[in-house]
Amino acid sequence: MLNFAVTKLGIGDTREIIVIGDTASDIQAGLAFGAKQVIGVLTGAHTREVLEFAGATSVINSVADLPSLI
């Protein structure tokens, strides 16, 4: 999915991508992809602790909080 999005948007450098997800696997995918930031969101499946343990660079309560990080 990340490769598809980058290709469709014409983004050449994955280090300019921000990945947002609510599961540990979302976080792991963003890290493996080389994203600049990998943000966990608490409105989904996992807790702050799980998302942080997975490697999230930040954890926010909701996507409404996203502007404070970018």
Residue pairs with C-beta under 8 A, 6 or more apart in sequence:
2 14
2 17
2 19
2 29
2 30
2 33
2 35
3 33
5 11
6 14
6 17
11 17
14 33
14 34
14 35
15 34
15 35
15 36
16 36
17 30
17 33
17 34
17 35
17 36
18 35
18 36
18 37
18 38
18 39
18 70
19 26
19 27
19 29
19 30
19 33
19 35
19 37
19 38
19 39
20 26
20 39
20 40
20 41
20 63
20 66
21 27
21 29
21 30
21 38
21 39
21 40
21 41
21 44
22 40
22 41
22 42
22 43
22 44
22 45
22 46
22 51
23 44
23 45
23 46
24 46
24 50
24 51
24 53
24 54
25 54
26 40
27 38
27 40
27 51
27 54
27 55
27 56
28 54
28 55
30 38
31 38
31 55
37 57
37 58
37 69
37 70
38 55
38 56
38 57
39 56
39 57
39 58
39 59
39 60
39 66
39 69
40 46
40 48
40 51
40 52
40 54
40 56
40 58
40 59
40 60
41 59
41 60
41 61
41 62
41 63
42 48
42 51
42 59
42 60
42 61
42 62
43 61
43 62
43 63
46 54
48 59
51 59
52 59
58 69
60 66
60 68
60 69
